[in-house]
Amino acid sequence: MKKNERQRLIVDKVMLHRKVLSDQLALELNVSDDTIRRDLNELDEKGLLTKVHGGAVSSIQKLFYYNENAVFNREEKKIIAAKAIPLLEDGMVAILSGGTTNLVFVSALPKSLKATIYTYSLEIALQLTDHPHIETIFIGGKIQKKSMVTIGIDVFQILSKIHADICFVGASGITLNKGITDEGYEIALIKKAMIDSSDKTVSLITSNKLNIRHNYSVCPLSEIDVIVSDLDRDDKLLKAYAQQDILIL
């Protein structure tokens, strides 16, 4: 197979699957790993794909690609995702905030799930395109480049018109006295609007954020229905939260 033909096939595979692995390409195209590495480098330089560790992704995804191994507390977030999945049922309308805990959660959703999900996170919206039966509605607005979420009046206006069954709120911190708090003023307001538009509020939070307070209030504990953490539900750190009429998972 000639080089041009091989590289055209690589680009086609990336466009179709959005991500390809170097070792799999070498096997399928019957060439060496070094040849595939050179091909990916050349195609990356031409802007036809984006080379990442272990393979390549579509160039349209390069802003949203993340390496799972780089997610802080990845194993803890997988535990949270496994516990939270049963809360999202077929036919539900849900709203998701941004953050890597929610990102790990949506990546673990079963492909058979049929639901409608609103999100203002670019990364989560892109991840949800892998789910054939989930209708994904991205809430547009001004992009906050640091966290790759949208903010501003447009986001609030859309959230005010939604009636969701459930929302999954990532938390920067939670305390008994102040509930969920966040480091950013605008993000805190958006999360509050999410909660106001939903019948049930689920907080997905890693244990290192328990009893941590930030400057901006999202909601008090009385507005949280479920807390999902990586700890056992009987852990002493969760005991006081369980006494607040909150379901602990």
VEXVEXVEX-961714 format. One record per residue: residue in one letter; residue number from 1; z, x, y of N, C-alpha, C, CB in turn. Coordinates in steps of 0.1 Angstrom, whole numbers. Glycine has a CB too. Example, Ala and Ser with C-alpha at 12.3 -4.5 7.8 and 13.67 -1.06 7.14 Angstrom:
! residues 2
['A'; 1; [78; 132; -57]; [78; 123; -45]; [78; 132; -33]; [90; 113; -45]]
['S'; 2; [71; 128; -22]; [71; 137; -11]; [79; 129; 0]; [57; 141; -6]]
! end
This chain:
! residues 249
['M'; 1; [0; 8; -12]; [0; 0; 0]; [0; 9; 13]; [12; -10; 0]]
['K'; 2; [-9; 6; 22]; [-10; 14; 34]; [2; 11; 43]; [-23; 11; 41]]
['K'; 3; [5; 20; 52]; [16; 19; 61]; [16; 7; 69]; [17; 32; 69]]
['N'; 4; [4; 4; 76]; [3; -8; 84]; [6; -21; 77]; [-11; -8; 91]]
['E'; 5; [1; -22; 65]; [3; -34; 57]; [18; -35; 53]; [-6; -33; 44]]
['R'; 6; [24; -24; 50]; [38; -24; 46]; [47; -28; 58]; [42; -10; 41]]
['Q'; 7; [44; -23; 69]; [52; -26; 81]; [50; -41; 85]; [49; -17; 92]]
['R'; 8; [38; -46; 83]; [35; -60; 86]; [43; -69; 77]; [20; -63; 85]]
['L'; 9; [44; -65; 64]; [52; -72; 55]; [67; -72; 59]; [50; -67; 41]]
['I'; 10; [71; -61; 63]; [85; -59; 67]; [88; -69; 79]; [89; -45; 71]]
['V'; 11; [80; -69; 89]; [81; -78; 100]; [81; -92; 96]; [70; -75; 111]]
['D'; 12; [72; -96; 87]; [72; -110; 82]; [85; -114; 75]; [60; -111; 72]]
['K'; 13; [90; -104; 67]; [103; -107; 60]; [114; -109; 70]; [106; -96; 50]]
['V'; 14; [115; -101; 81]; [125; -102; 91]; [124; -115; 98]; [124; -90; 101]]
['M'; 15; [112; -119; 102]; [110; -132; 109]; [114; -144; 100]; [95; -134; 113]]
['L'; 16; [111; -143; 87]; [115; -154; 78]; [130; -154; 75]; [107; -152; 65]]
['H'; 17; [136; -143; 72]; [150; -143; 68]; [160; -139; 79]; [152; -133; 56]]
['R'; 18; [154; -134; 90]; [162; -130; 102]; [170; -117; 99]; [171; -140; 106]]
['K'; 19; [172; -113; 87]; [179; -101; 83]; [174; -95; 70]; [195; -103; 83]]
['V'; 20; [171; -82; 69]; [167; -76; 57]; [175; -64; 54]; [152; -73; 57]]
['L'; 21; [177; -60; 42]; [184; -48; 38]; [175; -37; 34]; [194; -52; 26]]
['S'; 22; [178; -25; 38]; [169; -14; 35]; [167; -11; 20]; [175; -1; 41]]
['D'; 23; [178; -11; 12]; [176; -8; -2]; [168; -19; -9]; [190; -7; -8]]
['Q'; 24; [169; -32; -4]; [161; -42; -11]; [147; -41; -7]; [167; -56; -6]]
['L'; 25; [144; -37; 5]; [130; -35; 10]; [124; -24; 2]; [129; -32; 25]]
['A'; 26; [131; -13; 0]; [126; -1; -8]; [122; -6; -22]; [136; 10; -8]]
['L'; 27; [131; -14; -28]; [128; -19; -42]; [116; -28; -42]; [141; -26; -47]]
['E'; 28; [116; -37; -33]; [105; -47; -33]; [91; -41; -30]; [108; -58; -23]]
['L'; 29; [91; -31; -21]; [79; -25; -17]; [75; -12; -25]; [79; -22; -2]]
['N'; 30; [84; -8; -34]; [82; 3; -43]; [80; 16; -35]; [71; 0; -52]]
['V'; 31; [89; 18; -25]; [88; 31; -17]; [102; 37; -17]; [82; 28; -3]]
['S'; 32; [104; 48; -11]; [117; 55; -10]; [125; 49; 1]; [115; 70; -9]]
['D'; 33; [138; 52; 1]; [147; 48; 11]; [143; 55; 25]; [161; 51; 8]]
['D'; 34; [139; 67; 24]; [135; 75; 36]; [122; 68; 42]; [131; 89; 32]]
['T'; 35; [113; 63; 34]; [101; 57; 40]; [105; 44; 47]; [91; 53; 28]]
['I'; 36; [114; 36; 41]; [118; 24; 47]; [126; 27; 60]; [127; 16; 38]]
['R'; 37; [134; 37; 60]; [141; 41; 72]; [132; 45; 83]; [151; 53; 69]]
['R'; 38; [121; 52; 80]; [111; 56; 90]; [104; 44; 95]; [101; 66; 85]]
['D'; 39; [100; 35; 86]; [94; 22; 90]; [102; 14; 100]; [90; 14; 78]]
['L'; 40; [115; 13; 97]; [124; 5; 105]; [126; 11; 119]; [137; 3; 98]]
['N'; 41; [126; 25; 119]; [128; 32; 132]; [115; 29; 141]; [130; 47; 130]]
['E'; 42; [104; 30; 134]; [91; 28; 142]; [90; 14; 147]; [79; 32; 133]]
['L'; 43; [93; 4; 139]; [92; -10; 142]; [103; -13; 153]; [94; -19; 130]]
['D'; 44; [114; -7; 152]; [124; -9; 163]; [119; -3; 176]; [138; -2; 159]]
['E'; 45; [113; 8; 176]; [108; 14; 188]; [97; 6; 195]; [102; 28; 186]]
['K'; 46; [90; -2; 186]; [79; -11; 191]; [84; -24; 195]; [69; -13; 180]]
['G'; 47; [97; -26; 193]; [103; -39; 197]; [101; -51; 187]; [99; -43; 210]]
['L'; 48; [96; -47; 175]; [92; -58; 166]; [104; -62; 157]; [81; -53; 157]]
['L'; 49; [115; -55; 157]; [127; -58; 150]; [138; -50; 156]; [126; -57; 135]]
['T'; 50; [150; -52; 152]; [161; -44; 156]; [168; -37; 144]; [172; -52; 165]]
['K'; 51; [168; -24; 144]; [174; -17; 133]; [189; -17; 134]; [169; -2; 132]]
['V'; 52; [196; -21; 123]; [211; -21; 123]; [215; -13; 110]; [216; -36; 123]]
['H'; 53; [228; -12; 109]; [233; -4; 98]; [230; -11; 85]; [249; -3; 99]]
['G'; 54; [222; -4; 76]; [219; -10; 63]; [206; -18; 63]; [230; -18; 58]]
['G'; 55; [199; -20; 74]; [187; -28; 74]; [182; -31; 88]; [189; -40; 67]]
['A'; 56; [178; -43; 90]; [172; -47; 103]; [174; -62; 105]; [157; -43; 104]]
['V'; 57; [174; -66; 117]; [175; -81; 121]; [163; -84; 130]; [188; -85; 127]]
['S'; 58; [160; -96; 132]; [150; -100; 141]; [154; -96; 155]; [148; -116; 141]]
['S'; 59; [144; -92; 163]; [146; -87; 177]; [152; -98; 185]; [134; -82; 183]]
['I'; 60; [150; -110; 182]; [156; -121; 190]; [171; -122; 188]; [149; -134; 187]]
['Q'; 61; [175; -116; 177]; [190; -117; 173]; [198; -105; 178]; [191; -118; 159]]
['K'; 62; [192; -95; 184]; [199; -82; 186]; [211; -84; 194]; [189; -72; 192]]
['L'; 63; [211; -93; 204]; [223; -95; 212]; [235; -102; 204]; [220; -103; 224]]
['F'; 64; [231; -108; 193]; [241; -116; 186]; [245; -110; 172]; [236; -130; 184]]
['Y'; 65; [238; -99; 168]; [241; -93; 155]; [255; -87; 156]; [231; -82; 152]]
['Y'; 66; [263; -89; 145]; [276; -83; 144]; [277; -77; 130]; [287; -92; 148]]
['N'; 67; [284; -66; 129]; [287; -60; 117]; [300; -66; 112]; [288; -45; 118]]
['E'; 68; [300; -73; 100]; [312; -79; 95]; [324; -69; 93]; [310; -86; 82]]
['N'; 69; [320; -56; 90]; [330; -46; 88]; [337; -42; 100]; [324; -34; 81]]
['A'; 70; [331; -46; 112]; [337; -42; 125]; [346; -53; 130]; [326; -39; 135]]
['V'; 71; [347; -65; 124]; [355; -76; 128]; [370; -73; 126]; [351; -89; 121]]
['F'; 72; [377; -73; 136]; [392; -69; 135]; [399; -80; 127]; [398; -68; 149]]
['N'; 73; [407; -75; 117]; [414; -84; 108]; [405; -93; 100]; [424; -93; 117]]
['R'; 74; [394; -88; 96]; [384; -95; 89]; [390; -103; 76]; [373; -86; 84]]
['E'; 75; [398; -96; 68]; [403; -102; 56]; [412; -114; 60]; [410; -92; 47]]
['E'; 76; [420; -112; 70]; [429; -123; 74]; [421; -135; 79]; [438; -118; 85]]
['K'; 77; [410; -132; 86]; [402; -143; 91]; [394; -150; 80]; [392; -138; 101]]
['K'; 78; [391; -143; 69]; [385; -150; 57]; [395; -159; 51]; [380; -139; 47]]
['I'; 79; [408; -155; 50]; [418; -164; 45]; [419; -177; 53]; [432; -157; 45]]
['I'; 80; [419; -175; 66]; [419; -187; 75]; [407; -196; 73]; [420; -182; 90]]
['A'; 81; [396; -190; 72]; [383; -198; 70]; [384; -206; 57]; [371; -189; 69]]
['A'; 82; [389; -200; 46]; [390; -207; 33]; [399; -219; 34]; [395; -197; 22]]
['K'; 83; [410; -217; 42]; [420; -228; 44]; [414; -240; 53]; [433; -223; 50]]
['A'; 84; [406; -236; 63]; [401; -245; 72]; [389; -253; 68]; [398; -238; 85]]
['I'; 85; [381; -248; 59]; [369; -255; 55]; [371; -269; 50]; [363; -247; 43]]
['P'; 86; [381; -273; 42]; [382; -287; 38]; [385; -296; 50]; [394; -288; 29]]
['L'; 87; [389; -291; 62]; [391; -300; 73]; [379; -305; 79]; [399; -292; 84]]
['L'; 88; [367; -299; 77]; [355; -303; 82]; [347; -310; 71]; [346; -291; 88]]
['E'; 89; [346; -323; 72]; [340; -331; 62]; [326; -336; 66]; [349; -343; 59]]
['D'; 90; [318; -341; 55]; [305; -346; 58]; [306; -358; 68]; [299; -351; 44]]
['G'; 91; [296; -357; 77]; [295; -368; 87]; [303; -366; 100]; [298; -381; 81]]
['M'; 92; [311; -356; 100]; [319; -354; 112]; [312; -348; 123]; [331; -344; 108]]
['V'; 93; [317; -350; 135]; [312; -343; 147]; [323; -334; 152]; [309; -353; 159]]
['A'; 94; [320; -321; 153]; [330; -311; 156]; [326; -303; 169]; [333; -302; 144]]
['I'; 95; [336; -297; 175]; [334; -288; 186]; [341; -275; 182]; [340; -293; 200]]
['L'; 96; [334; -264; 184]; [340; -251; 181]; [340; -242; 193]; [332; -244; 170]]
['S'; 97; [351; -235; 196]; [352; -225; 206]; [346; -212; 201]; [367; -223; 211]]
['G'; 98; [346; -202; 209]; [341; -189; 205]; [351; -181; 198]; [335; -181; 217]]
['G'; 99; [348; -168; 195]; [358; -159; 189]; [354; -155; 175]; [371; -165; 189]]
['T'; 100; [358; -144; 170]; [354; -139; 157]; [361; -147; 146]; [357; -125; 155]]
['T'; 101; [372; -153; 148]; [379; -161; 138]; [370; -173; 135]; [393; -166; 142]]
['N'; 102; [365; -180; 145]; [356; -191; 143]; [343; -187; 138]; [354; -199; 156]]
['L'; 103; [338; -175; 141]; [326; -170; 136]; [327; -167; 121]; [322; -157; 143]]
['V'; 104; [338; -162; 116]; [340; -160; 102]; [341; -174; 95]; [352; -152; 99]]
['F'; 105; [347; -183; 102]; [348; -197; 96]; [335; -203; 94]; [357; -205; 106]]
['V'; 106; [326; -203; 104]; [313; -210; 102]; [304; -203; 92]; [306; -211; 116]]
['S'; 107; [306; -189; 91]; [298; -182; 82]; [302; -185; 67]; [299; -167; 84]]
['A'; 108; [314; -191; 65]; [319; -194; 52]; [316; -209; 49]; [333; -191; 51]]
['L'; 109; [311; -217; 58]; [309; -231; 55]; [299; -233; 44]; [304; -239; 68]]
['P'; 110; [302; -243; 35]; [292; -245; 24]; [279; -250; 29]; [298; -255; 14]]
['K'; 111; [268; -246; 22]; [255; -249; 27]; [252; -264; 25]; [244; -241; 19]]
['S'; 112; [260; -271; 17]; [258; -285; 14]; [264; -294; 25]; [264; -289; 1]]
['L'; 113; [273; -288; 33]; [280; -296; 44]; [270; -302; 53]; [290; -287; 51]]
['K'; 114; [272; -315; 56]; [264; -323; 66]; [273; -327; 78]; [257; -335; 59]]
['A'; 115; [271; -321; 89]; [279; -323; 101]; [271; -320; 113]; [292; -315; 100]]
['T'; 116; [277; -324; 125]; [272; -321; 138]; [282; -312; 145]; [268; -334; 146]]
['I'; 117; [278; -300; 150]; [287; -291; 156]; [282; -287; 170]; [289; -278; 147]]
['Y'; 118; [291; -290; 180]; [288; -285; 193]; [295; -272; 195]; [293; -296; 204]]
['T'; 119; [289; -262; 202]; [296; -250; 206]; [290; -244; 218]; [295; -240; 194]]
['Y'; 120; [298; -237; 226]; [293; -229; 237]; [292; -215; 234]; [302; -232; 249]]
['S'; 121; [294; -211; 222]; [293; -197; 217]; [279; -194; 212]; [304; -194; 207]]
['L'; 122; [272; -184; 218]; [259; -180; 214]; [259; -175; 199]; [253; -170; 223]]
['E'; 123; [269; -167; 196]; [270; -161; 183]; [272; -172; 172]; [282; -151; 182]]
['I'; 124; [281; -181; 175]; [284; -192; 165]; [271; -201; 164]; [296; -200; 169]]
['A'; 125; [265; -204; 175]; [253; -213; 174]; [242; -206; 165]; [247; -215; 188]]
['L'; 126; [240; -193; 167]; [231; -186; 159]; [235; -186; 144]; [229; -172; 164]]
['Q'; 127; [248; -183; 141]; [252; -183; 128]; [250; -197; 121]; [267; -179; 127]]
['L'; 128; [252; -207; 128]; [250; -221; 123]; [236; -224; 119]; [256; -231; 132]]
['T'; 129; [226; -217; 124]; [212; -220; 121]; [210; -216; 106]; [203; -212; 130]]
['D'; 130; [219; -209; 99]; [217; -206; 85]; [221; -218; 76]; [226; -194; 81]]
['H'; 131; [227; -229; 82]; [232; -240; 75]; [222; -252; 76]; [246; -245; 80]]
['P'; 132; [215; -255; 65]; [204; -264; 65]; [207; -279; 69]; [197; -265; 52]]
['H'; 133; [220; -283; 67]; [223; -297; 69]; [233; -298; 81]; [230; -302; 57]]
['I'; 134; [235; -288; 89]; [244; -289; 101]; [235; -290; 113]; [253; -277; 102]]
['E'; 135; [237; -300; 121]; [230; -302; 133]; [238; -294; 144]; [228; -317; 137]]
['T'; 136; [232; -284; 149]; [239; -275; 159]; [234; -279; 173]; [236; -260; 156]]
['I'; 137; [244; -281; 182]; [241; -284; 196]; [248; -274; 204]; [245; -299; 200]]
['F'; 138; [239; -265; 211]; [245; -255; 219]; [247; -260; 233]; [235; -242; 219]]
['I'; 139; [259; -258; 238]; [262; -262; 252]; [259; -251; 262]; [277; -266; 253]]
['G'; 140; [248; -254; 269]; [243; -244; 279]; [252; -242; 291]; [229; -247; 282]]
['G'; 141; [249; -231; 298]; [256; -229; 311]; [255; -214; 315]; [271; -232; 310]]
['K'; 142; [263; -209; 324]; [263; -195; 328]; [269; -187; 316]; [271; -193; 341]]
['I'; 143; [262; -176; 313]; [266; -168; 301]; [277; -158; 306]; [255; -161; 295]]
['Q'; 144; [288; -158; 299]; [298; -147; 301]; [295; -136; 292]; [313; -153; 299]]
['K'; 145; [289; -125; 297]; [283; -115; 288]; [293; -108; 279]; [277; -105; 297]]
['K'; 146; [306; -107; 283]; [315; -100; 275]; [318; -107; 262]; [328; -98; 283]]
['S'; 147; [319; -120; 262]; [323; -127; 250]; [311; -136; 245]; [334; -136; 253]]
['M'; 148; [299; -135; 252]; [287; -143; 247]; [290; -157; 246]; [282; -137; 234]]
['V'; 149; [297; -163; 256]; [299; -178; 256]; [294; -183; 270]; [314; -182; 254]]
['T'; 150; [292; -196; 271]; [288; -202; 283]; [300; -208; 290]; [277; -212; 281]]
['I'; 151; [300; -207; 304]; [310; -212; 312]; [304; -219; 324]; [320; -201; 317]]
['G'; 152; [312; -226; 332]; [307; -233; 343]; [308; -248; 342]; [294; -228; 346]]
['I'; 153; [303; -254; 353]; [304; -269; 354]; [296; -276; 344]; [300; -273; 368]]
['D'; 154; [284; -270; 340]; [276; -277; 330]; [283; -278; 317]; [263; -268; 328]]
['V'; 155; [291; -269; 313]; [298; -269; 301]; [308; -281; 301]; [305; -256; 297]]
['F'; 156; [315; -282; 312]; [325; -293; 314]; [319; -306; 313]; [333; -291; 327]]
['Q'; 157; [307; -308; 320]; [301; -321; 321]; [296; -325; 307]; [289; -320; 330]]
['I'; 158; [291; -316; 299]; [287; -320; 285]; [299; -323; 277]; [279; -308; 279]]
['L'; 159; [309; -315; 277]; [321; -318; 269]; [328; -331; 273]; [332; -307; 271]]
['S'; 160; [327; -335; 285]; [333; -348; 290]; [326; -360; 284]; [333; -349; 305]]
['K'; 161; [313; -358; 279]; [305; -369; 274]; [306; -369; 258]; [291; -368; 279]]
['I'; 162; [313; -360; 252]; [313; -359; 238]; [326; -366; 232]; [313; -344; 233]]
['H'; 163; [324; -373; 221]; [335; -378; 214]; [335; -372; 200]; [336; -394; 213]]
['A'; 164; [343; -362; 198]; [343; -355; 185]; [354; -359; 176]; [343; -340; 188]]
['D'; 165; [352; -358; 163]; [362; -361; 154]; [373; -350; 153]; [357; -363; 140]]
['I'; 166; [369; -337; 156]; [377; -326; 154]; [372; -314; 162]; [378; -322; 139]]
['C'; 167; [382; -306; 167]; [378; -293; 173]; [385; -282; 167]; [380; -294; 189]]
['F'; 168; [379; -271; 166]; [385; -259; 161]; [386; -249; 172]; [376; -253; 149]]
['V'; 169; [398; -246; 176]; [401; -238; 188]; [406; -224; 184]; [411; -245; 198]]
['G'; 170; [399; -214; 188]; [404; -200; 186]; [415; -198; 196]; [393; -190; 187]]
['A'; 171; [425; -191; 193]; [437; -189; 202]; [439; -174; 205]; [449; -196; 197]]
['S'; 172; [440; -170; 217]; [444; -157; 221]; [459; -155; 219]; [440; -153; 235]]
['G'; 173; [467; -166; 220]; [481; -165; 218]; [487; -179; 217]; [488; -157; 229]]
['I'; 174; [498; -180; 210]; [505; -193; 209]; [520; -190; 209]; [501; -201; 196]]
['T'; 175; [528; -199; 216]; [542; -198; 216]; [548; -212; 215]; [547; -191; 229]]
['L'; 176; [561; -213; 211]; [567; -226; 210]; [568; -233; 224]; [581; -225; 204]]
['N'; 177; [571; -226; 234]; [573; -232; 247]; [560; -235; 255]; [581; -222; 256]]
['K'; 178; [550; -227; 253]; [538; -229; 261]; [526; -233; 253]; [535; -216; 268]]
['G'; 179; [527; -234; 240]; [516; -238; 232]; [505; -227; 232]; [510; -251; 237]]
['I'; 180; [492; -231; 232]; [481; -222; 232]; [478; -217; 246]; [468; -228; 226]]
['T'; 181; [477; -204; 248]; [474; -198; 261]; [462; -188; 259]; [486; -191; 267]]
['D'; 182; [455; -185; 270]; [443; -176; 269]; [444; -166; 280]; [431; -185; 270]]
['E'; 183; [436; -155; 278]; [436; -145; 288]; [427; -148; 300]; [431; -132; 282]]
['G'; 184; [417; -157; 298]; [408; -161; 309]; [409; -175; 314]; [394; -159; 304]]
['Y'; 185; [409; -176; 327]; [411; -189; 333]; [400; -199; 329]; [411; -188; 349]]
['E'; 186; [387; -196; 330]; [377; -205; 327]; [376; -209; 313]; [363; -199; 332]]
['I'; 187; [378; -199; 304]; [378; -202; 290]; [390; -211; 286]; [379; -189; 282]]
['A'; 188; [401; -209; 292]; [412; -218; 290]; [409; -233; 294]; [425; -213; 298]]
['L'; 189; [402; -234; 305]; [399; -248; 310]; [389; -254; 300]; [393; -247; 324]]
['I'; 190; [379; -246; 295]; [369; -252; 286]; [376; -256; 273]; [358; -241; 283]]
['K'; 191; [385; -248; 268]; [392; -251; 255]; [400; -264; 257]; [401; -240; 251]]
['K'; 192; [406; -266; 269]; [413; -278; 272]; [404; -290; 272]; [420; -277; 286]]
['A'; 193; [392; -288; 278]; [382; -299; 278]; [377; -302; 263]; [370; -295; 286]]
['M'; 194; [376; -292; 255]; [373; -295; 241]; [383; -304; 234]; [372; -281; 233]]
['I'; 195; [396; -300; 236]; [407; -308; 231]; [407; -322; 236]; [420; -301; 234]]
['D'; 196; [405; -324; 249]; [405; -337; 254]; [393; -346; 249]; [403; -337; 269]]
['S'; 197; [383; -340; 244]; [371; -347; 238]; [372; -349; 223]; [358; -340; 242]]
['S'; 198; [383; -345; 217]; [384; -346; 202]; [396; -354; 198]; [385; -332; 197]]
['D'; 199; [394; -360; 186]; [405; -368; 180]; [416; -359; 174]; [400; -378; 170]]
['K'; 200; [412; -348; 169]; [421; -339; 162]; [418; -325; 166]; [419; -340; 146]]
['T'; 201; [429; -317; 168]; [428; -303; 173]; [434; -294; 162]; [436; -301; 186]]
['V'; 202; [425; -284; 158]; [429; -274; 148]; [429; -261; 155]; [420; -275; 136]]
['S'; 203; [440; -253; 154]; [441; -240; 159]; [439; -230; 148]; [454; -238; 167]]
['L'; 204; [429; -222; 149]; [427; -211; 139]; [432; -198; 145]; [412; -209; 135]]
['I'; 205; [443; -193; 139]; [449; -181; 146]; [455; -171; 136]; [461; -186; 155]]
['T'; 206; [452; -159; 139]; [457; -148; 130]; [472; -145; 134]; [449; -135; 132]]
['S'; 207; [479; -141; 124]; [494; -140; 126]; [498; -130; 137]; [500; -135; 113]]
['N'; 208; [489; -121; 141]; [493; -111; 151]; [493; -118; 165]; [483; -99; 151]]
['K'; 209; [488; -130; 166]; [488; -138; 179]; [499; -148; 180]; [474; -144; 181]]
['L'; 210; [507; -149; 169]; [518; -158; 170]; [529; -153; 179]; [524; -161; 156]]
['N'; 211; [535; -162; 187]; [545; -158; 196]; [540; -149; 207]; [557; -152; 189]]
['I'; 212; [527; -149; 210]; [522; -142; 221]; [517; -151; 232]; [509; -133; 216]]
['R'; 213; [521; -148; 244]; [518; -157; 256]; [509; -150; 266]; [531; -162; 263]]
['H'; 214; [499; -157; 270]; [490; -152; 281]; [491; -160; 293]; [475; -152; 276]]
['N'; 215; [483; -157; 303]; [486; -162; 317]; [481; -177; 319]; [479; -154; 327]]
['Y'; 216; [471; -181; 311]; [465; -194; 313]; [467; -204; 302]; [450; -192; 316]]
['S'; 217; [472; -215; 305]; [476; -226; 296]; [463; -233; 291]; [485; -235; 301]]
['V'; 218; [462; -235; 277]; [452; -243; 271]; [458; -257; 268]; [446; -236; 259]]
['C'; 219; [468; -257; 260]; [475; -270; 257]; [489; -267; 251]; [466; -278; 246]]
['P'; 220; [498; -277; 252]; [511; -276; 246]; [510; -279; 231]; [521; -286; 253]]
['L'; 221; [521; -276; 224]; [521; -278; 210]; [519; -292; 206]; [534; -272; 204]]
['S'; 222; [523; -301; 215]; [522; -316; 212]; [508; -320; 210]; [529; -324; 223]]
['E'; 223; [498; -312; 215]; [484; -316; 214]; [477; -309; 202]; [477; -312; 227]]
['I'; 224; [484; -302; 194]; [479; -295; 183]; [483; -302; 170]; [484; -280; 182]]
['D'; 225; [473; -306; 162]; [475; -313; 150]; [477; -304; 138]; [464; -323; 147]]
['V'; 226; [469; -293; 137]; [470; -284; 126]; [469; -269; 131]; [458; -287; 117]]
['I'; 227; [477; -261; 125]; [476; -246; 127]; [472; -240; 114]; [490; -240; 133]]
['V'; 228; [462; -232; 114]; [457; -225; 102]; [459; -210; 105]; [442; -229; 99]]
['S'; 229; [467; -204; 97]; [469; -189; 98]; [466; -182; 85]; [483; -187; 104]]
['D'; 230; [467; -169; 86]; [466; -161; 73]; [478; -160; 66]; [460; -147; 77]]
['L'; 231; [490; -165; 71]; [502; -164; 64]; [504; -176; 54]; [514; -164; 75]]
['D'; 232; [514; -174; 45]; [518; -185; 37]; [525; -195; 46]; [527; -180; 25]]
['R'; 233; [522; -208; 43]; [527; -219; 51]; [543; -219; 52]; [523; -232; 46]]
['D'; 234; [550; -212; 43]; [564; -212; 43]; [570; -199; 50]; [570; -213; 29]]
['D'; 235; [561; -191; 55]; [565; -179; 62]; [574; -182; 73]; [553; -171; 67]]
['K'; 236; [584; -173; 75]; [595; -176; 85]; [589; -176; 99]; [605; -165; 85]]
['L'; 237; [578; -169; 102]; [571; -170; 115]; [566; -183; 118]; [560; -159; 116]]
['L'; 238; [563; -191; 108]; [557; -204; 110]; [567; -216; 110]; [546; -207; 100]]
['K'; 239; [579; -213; 106]; [589; -223; 103]; [591; -232; 116]; [602; -217; 99]]
['A'; 240; [593; -225; 127]; [596; -233; 140]; [584; -241; 144]; [599; -223; 151]]
['Y'; 241; [572; -237; 141]; [560; -245; 144]; [559; -257; 135]; [547; -236; 143]]
['A'; 242; [563; -255; 123]; [562; -267; 113]; [572; -278; 118]; [566; -262; 99]]
['Q'; 243; [583; -274; 124]; [593; -283; 129]; [588; -292; 141]; [606; -276; 132]]
['Q'; 244; [576; -288; 146]; [571; -295; 158]; [561; -306; 154]; [564; -285; 167]]
['D'; 245; [562; -311; 142]; [553; -321; 137]; [539; -317; 137]; [554; -334; 145]]
['I'; 246; [536; -304; 133]; [523; -298; 132]; [521; -295; 117]; [521; -286; 141]]
['L'; 247; [509; -298; 112]; [505; -295; 98]; [502; -280; 98]; [493; -303; 93]]
['I'; 248; [509; -273; 89]; [507; -258; 88]; [499; -255; 75]; [520; -250; 88]]
['L'; 249; [488; -248; 77]; [480; -244; 65]; [479; -229; 64]; [465; -250; 66]]
! end
